[in-house]
Structures are given as structure tokens and as C-alpha cells.
Amino acid sequence: MAELRRDPITGRWVIVGNDKEIRPEDFEVESHEKGKGICPFCPGNEAMTPPEIIAHREGQTAPNTPGWLTRVVPNKFPALQIEGSLNKRGIGVYDLSNGIGAHEVIIENPDHNREIADLYDHEVERIVWCYRNRSIDLRGDKRFKYILIFKNYGKSAGASLEHPHSQLIALPVIPKRVQEELRGSQRYFEYRERCVFCDMVKQELQDGKRIVAENKHFVAFTPFVSCFPFEFWIIPKEHESDFSYLQREEAVSFASILREMLKRVKVILRDPSFNFIIHTSPLEEMEKEDYHWHLEFMPKLTRLAGFEWGTGFYINPMRPSLAARYLREAKI
Amino acid sequence: MAELRRDPITGRWVIVGNDKEIRPEDFEVESHEKGKGICPFCPGNEAMTPPEIIAHREGQTAPNTPGWLTRVVPNKFPALQIEGSLNKRGIGVYDLSNGIGAHEVIIENPDHNREIADLYDHEVERIVWCYRNRSIDLRGDKRFKYILIFKNYGKSAGASLEHPHSQLIALPVIPKRVQEELRGSQRYFEYRERCVFCDMVKQELQDGKRIVAENKHFVAFTPFVSCFPFEFWIIPKEHESDFSYLQREEAVSFASILREMLKRVKVILRDPSFNFIIHTSPLEEMEKEDYHWHLEFMPKLTRLAGFEWGTGFYINPMRPSLAARYLREAKI
């Protein structure tokens, strides 16, 4: 029989099926055949993007010329604009403000064809360090309340360009799902004086069956209340609320487990489209006892879109422990 | 410049673009070419479904034989099982229960090729009345807390069968998004002693620019804080918290506006895949002052899936007032 499982953080209920027959091969994945057009993110085409905000360069190459290893540029078609004031106002029952924010693109490496799963650990570390540096830099702007780092890979996951890239959005409001996590973990803390994420990590490490990978500072597991097959989280083993406080040694550890997990997914699910997002605490907060940053990974394998959107009710046909077993046993 | 708009009910923020250039023709829609297999929902194939729960029949035809106009059957592959007890329990930080619930399919009409948009009003009325009757019947089962009626049309909206059908799920828990609406409208009521939905309807009717259709009992409009292009709501003009209290005359009015709106969408967007869901108050509640039932319609036009899923943050490129204008001007 299926189980109804409740997320201890957000209170979300998910129907988790017990379909032992499901195998990774059963999911349709879209092809990532590369187009023939000119890529604005490839070296030599630097003029096709807005001027770079920052780049990691070898030797003495000039900005907006080749020679970079990672490159950050403003999004050419930003969802939000950086200039202006918020001007919060109301129209009857409604509230609104101007669409102020930052929308940046992190071009992960010069090679059009090498995704994170294909890189060396030290190359992924450069990307992670770049996420951190941009987060710290944008903290200075007092209009912003939240910084969201995420990656869309593949058309069906919302990516419009092929060249390996991640995105960063600085928002003047806290996104709803983050807000829910904050409130939920606060409630748990009020009751138990412990971080719910820390308790979860401890329980998962003890139980073991949903753990996929672990290293010095991080653990990767498929959550007990996964909304999607092969969803996973990467989370610091020690309590840490803010991603931007990442130390160099932790970044090395994070880069390594991220690359490993994406490789496992690529092998076992034949290179599926996916999204990942980093949930961290809001900018105004200093070190928080009741929140714990983490990365959430969701492959695009199922089509059950609108119903879940409209209800917040998810049906996951596959037990997370089974997904974890497949990921663990991947030949990487 | 884009606007950040806040949903007065759930508190959700949406980035609403101001792209005047967007036209309905710009969205890709999937084809609904019919397959050649045998349809388990077509007359003559009644034995291919579990035995019918109820059917509206012409004359004296026997159950599970042709002659029906609408037919309700248990879902052959239910997400939840009707037999058993919930057995709520915990495993450390996690809560779970058995997957108990009802999952029914409402086969809307005998014709494989006629969707709601193509029917006569009295035929749609039969479907709506069937939704209501099933809701009332399932109220009797004290294990259930919520009844959700919804429709998936088209593969990308999650439909696995072509024959026109809707679904009903009776749940032992209240889905998260409904819970959020309940809490949000309760907060508004505590502050203002008015129903937030009633206030919204009044403001929309006065403003007029997001209204698409209106009849005696219902109004259809594109919400100020639409998450998707061409999203719309149908809502009773007078306060009513529970869908199952629908009177015959209101059902006539509801059927008519639903058919009209689906026809407008079909014409203007070239028959897109879509979902609709009916949000109503939980089963335990009697008439509620602070909640107002409504239907939410979401066409599948955009691909921005995972990011929105992970954050609860939506980017809608099109102003709802522009979508309303297109829908109003559709030649139906």
C-alpha cells in the first residue's frame, strides 16, 4: 500500500508509492542534442553578453575577452531590474512593488560540452566559490532580502541556453517555499530547541538506507518525503544556516559531493534534465540556530505538473530508499 | 518594468512582466492527436474499468453496459486505497500514515472526441451535478478530510487517457495549497471581518479589466497575481464556502460559464493542455464565513517547471489584464 508521508519542516503531505517494479530505465528523458547556432557564452563571443561582473581568469587576460575559467554576467533578459526603488504600494486588496532585483548568470566553464558531472573536482570548486563570492557581494545592497542560486539543465527544466551555466537572483522578498521552511523549522525549534535539519541528518545517517554519498563535511540523501523520484539533498553535517559563510575547505568538500551526485544521476538516469536550488537563510539574519542551508536537486522525470502545482499535493511512485539504492549502486 | 505582485490570500509573490508583445500564438501547444488503441472509457468497453459507482443513464439500461451519459468508476490505478485504516504513526522526526483515500474517475460523456468546450450547456451541467453528488456521497466517510475535484487535459498536463474525464480524490489530509488559502483568508477575516475572496470579486467587478465572463451566479477573471499566462478563476459572486452546497440553478450557471471559458481558451490558444481544480472548504467545516469556493484553471503553456516548484516563486511574462482582453475578444 502507498504511504502518506509528512514533511517535518513544511508540513507537506506526499503520497509515496511502493512500486518495487520501477527502474531508472522506465523514465523517459529528453535528449540534449546541441544546436548549431552561435553560443553567446562560448569564449570569443564575450561581446554577446552584457559586460562581465567578475571572472576567474588565467594570467593577465582583459575583461570580456577569452581566457576566463568562470565568468559572471548580468542576465541579458532579466526577470528583475537592478536600477530603481521598490516603491511598495497597494491597489485595494492587492499589494505590489516595482520589479527590483539582480539576475546574474554564472557561466560555469569555457567548454560548451562539459557539465558539472564531467568536470574535475577543482573545477567545480571554482563554480561553488563563485556562488559564494557573488552571494557575499550582493549582501551589501540593502534592498535585497534573499539570494537564490539555482541551475536549470535541459529545456524541460527551463534552460534556454545549452552552455553550462547557473543563475543567481537577488530578491527584495523571501520566496514562499523558503518562507515555509523558515517557519516550519522555527516551530520545531521552539518546541524542541533543536534544529530540525540537524535531527533529520542524524536520523538519516543512523538509518542509512536513504544515504547515497558522504564526505568530511557533507551528506547526500534522498529525503523520506521526496516529492519526485530521485530527488536528493546535499546538506552540511554540522549546523550552518548560511551558504555564504562557506569556508574554503568546506567548498572543496561540497564541490566534490555535488560532482559525484550529478555523475551518479547522469549514469543511472541517462542524463536527465534537472533543477537544483540552494536554500539558505535570508540576508537580514545572522547565524540562525533553527535553519540549515542545503541544496535540493529535482530531476525532470515525471509529467504530473498542473495537479501538483494547484494543490501542493505530490504523488511520488517510488520509495526514496529505492532511489537511493540505485544511486548508490551507480557505476561511476 | 516588471512588477512584484503579492497574492492577498496566500502571500505568494509573483513577478509579473509587462511584455506587450506577447500574443496567444507565441505559445507552443502540444497536439492532441488521438491514438488508435481501444479506449476503456468508450461505450461497449465498460468491462475494462472497475464496476461503476454511479452513472447517469437514459432509460432502463443496466449498470456497466452502454446507455450512460456520465459514468463514475474507481480509478483502476488509484493513488490511494479505499479499504483500511489510516494508522497514523511516527518514525523519529517523520510522520506517516497508510495511503487511504478514494480515487474516482468521472467519464464526462460517451463521445471520445467531445471535450467540455464542445458540449451543450445541459451536458456540462450533468458533469457538474455529478461532481456535486460524488462530493456529497463521500462526505459520509469520516476518514476523509478533503475532497478534490480536478481535470487533467493533455499529456503534458498529466492525462494518461484521451477520453474526456475528470477525477476526484478524497484525502485523509488537507492539501498544502488549500491549507494556505484557508489560513490566509482566515487571517484576512480576523483583521477585517470580511471574506477576502468577496472583496476580490467586488474589486475585480468594479475595475473590470481582468473580467472575462459573467452570468447570474458566477464571474470568471484572470487573477491580479496569476502565476501563469491565461490562468483564470471561476467564482460564485455571492459568498459560498462549499462546492457541494451548489443548488440546481447555480449548477446551470456554473456549467455555462465553465463551458464558455474553456471554449474561449480553446479558440484563442489552439486547444492547449490544461488543468483545473476546484478549491472548496474541508469536509469537517460547515458554512465558513472566511472561505469561498472557486475553480482555478491553468493552461500548460510555459516550461518553467522546476525552479518554480523548488521556490514557490513564479515569473509570469504576461499581464493578466492582457490575457483577459484576449480571452474576452475570442470569437466563440
Chai-1 contact restraints between the chains, C-beta under 6 A:
chainA,res_idxA,chainB,res_idxB,connection_type,confidence,min_distance_angstrom,max_distance_angstrom,comment,restraint_id
A,M1,B,Q81,contact,1.0,0.0,6.0,A-B,restraint_1
A,M1,B,N98,contact,1.0,0.0,6.0,A-B,restraint_2
A,M1,B,G99,contact,1.0,0.0,6.0,A-B,restraint_3
A,A2,B,G99,contact,1.0,0.0,6.0,A-B,restraint_4
A,E3,B,L96,contact,1.0,0.0,6.0,A-B,restraint_5
A,E3,B,G99,contact,1.0,0.0,6.0,A-B,restraint_6
A,L4,B,S97,contact,1.0,0.0,6.0,A-B,restraint_7
A,L4,B,G99,contact,1.0,0.0,6.0,A-B,restraint_8
A,R5,B,L96,contact,1.0,0.0,6.0,A-B,restraint_9
A,R6,B,D95,contact,1.0,0.0,6.0,A-B,restraint_10
A,P8,B,V93,contact,1.0,0.0,6.0,A-B,restraint_11
A,P8,B,Y94,contact,1.0,0.0,6.0,A-B,restraint_12
A,R12,B,K176,contact,1.0,0.0,6.0,A-B,restraint_13
A,W13,B,V173,contact,1.0,0.0,6.0,A-B,restraint_14
A,I15,B,A79,contact,1.0,0.0,6.0,A-B,restraint_15
A,I15,B,G99,contact,1.0,0.0,6.0,A-B,restraint_16
A,A79,B,I15,contact,1.0,0.0,6.0,A-B,restraint_17
A,A79,B,I315,contact,1.0,0.0,6.0,A-B,restraint_18
A,Q81,B,M1,contact,1.0,0.0,6.0,A-B,restraint_19
A,G92,B,Q203,contact,1.0,0.0,6.0,A-B,restraint_20
A,V93,B,P8,contact,1.0,0.0,6.0,A-B,restraint_21
A,V93,B,D199,contact,1.0,0.0,6.0,A-B,restraint_22
A,V93,B,M200,contact,1.0,0.0,6.0,A-B,restraint_23
A,V93,B,Q203,contact,1.0,0.0,6.0,A-B,restraint_24
A,Y94,B,P8,contact,1.0,0.0,6.0,A-B,restraint_25
A,Y94,B,F224,contact,1.0,0.0,6.0,A-B,restraint_26
A,D95,B,R6,contact,1.0,0.0,6.0,A-B,restraint_27
A,L96,B,E3,contact,1.0,0.0,6.0,A-B,restraint_28
A,L96,B,R5,contact,1.0,0.0,6.0,A-B,restraint_29
A,S97,B,L4,contact,1.0,0.0,6.0,A-B,restraint_30
A,N98,B,M1,contact,1.0,0.0,6.0,A-B,restraint_31
A,G99,B,M1,contact,1.0,0.0,6.0,A-B,restraint_32
A,G99,B,A2,contact,1.0,0.0,6.0,A-B,restraint_33
A,G99,B,E3,contact,1.0,0.0,6.0,A-B,restraint_34
A,G99,B,L4,contact,1.0,0.0,6.0,A-B,restraint_35
A,G99,B,I15,contact,1.0,0.0,6.0,A-B,restraint_36
A,F150,B,F307,contact,1.0,0.0,6.0,A-B,restraint_37
A,A157,B,G306,contact,1.0,0.0,6.0,A-B,restraint_38
A,G158,B,R303,contact,1.0,0.0,6.0,A-B,restraint_39
A,G158,B,L304,contact,1.0,0.0,6.0,A-B,restraint_40
A,G158,B,F307,contact,1.0,0.0,6.0,A-B,restraint_41
A,V173,B,W13,contact,1.0,0.0,6.0,A-B,restraint_42
A,P175,B,T311,contact,1.0,0.0,6.0,A-B,restraint_43
A,P175,B,G312,contact,1.0,0.0,6.0,A-B,restraint_44
A,P175,B,F313,contact,1.0,0.0,6.0,A-B,restraint_45
A,K176,B,R12,contact,1.0,0.0,6.0,A-B,restraint_46
A,K176,B,G312,contact,1.0,0.0,6.0,A-B,restraint_47
A,R177,B,T311,contact,1.0,0.0,6.0,A-B,restraint_48
A,R177,B,G312,contact,1.0,0.0,6.0,A-B,restraint_49
A,D199,B,V93,contact,1.0,0.0,6.0,A-B,restraint_50
A,M200,B,V93,contact,1.0,0.0,6.0,A-B,restraint_51
A,Q203,B,G92,contact,1.0,0.0,6.0,A-B,restraint_52
A,Q203,B,V93,contact,1.0,0.0,6.0,A-B,restraint_53
A,F224,B,Y94,contact,1.0,0.0,6.0,A-B,restraint_54
A,N275,B,G306,contact,1.0,0.0,6.0,A-B,restraint_55
A,N275,B,F307,contact,1.0,0.0,6.0,A-B,restraint_56
A,I277,B,G310,contact,1.0,0.0,6.0,A-B,restraint_57
A,E296,B,G310,contact,1.0,0.0,6.0,A-B,restraint_58
A,M298,B,G306,contact,1.0,0.0,6.0,A-B,restraint_59
A,R303,B,G158,contact,1.0,0.0,6.0,A-B,restraint_60
A,L304,B,G158,contact,1.0,0.0,6.0,A-B,restraint_61
A,G306,B,A157,contact,1.0,0.0,6.0,A-B,restraint_62
A,G306,B,N275,contact,1.0,0.0,6.0,A-B,restraint_63
A,G306,B,M298,contact,1.0,0.0,6.0,A-B,restraint_64
A,F307,B,F150,contact,1.0,0.0,6.0,A-B,restraint_65
A,F307,B,G158,contact,1.0,0.0,6.0,A-B,restraint_66
A,F307,B,N275,contact,1.0,0.0,6.0,A-B,restraint_67
A,G310,B,I277,contact,1.0,0.0,6.0,A-B,restraint_68
A,G310,B,E296,contact,1.0,0.0,6.0,A-B,restraint_69
A,T311,B,P175,contact,1.0,0.0,6.0,A-B,restraint_70
A,T311,B,R177,contact,1.0,0.0,6.0,A-B,restraint_71
A,G312,B,P175,contact,1.0,0.0,6.0,A-B,restraint_72
A,G312,B,K176,contact,1.0,0.0,6.0,A-B,restraint_73
A,G312,B,R177,contact,1.0,0.0,6.0,A-B,restraint_74
A,F313,B,P175,contact,1.0,0.0,6.0,A-B,restraint_75
A,I315,B,A79,contact,1.0,0.0,6.0,A-B,restraint_76
